[in-house]
């Protein structure tokens, strides 16, 4: 299991999240991504990107007032 803090990227974390998932994790490994949200748009967009890439979203939850955590299993 690996954890990545992407809060410093604000709304521009999607490309980096997918890059880390594809290159920083092994097949069937779980990755935890922490990112900052303003509205809930990044939550749905990140879930859609993960699904489109063929990976498995295991969990998505609010970490605190401005941060969100998603847990993803790399599938390919």
Secondary structure, 3 states (H helix, E strand, C coil): CEEEECHHHCCCCHHHHHHHHHHCCCCCCEEEEEEECCCCHHHHHHHHHHHHCCCEEEEEEECCCCEEEEEEECCC
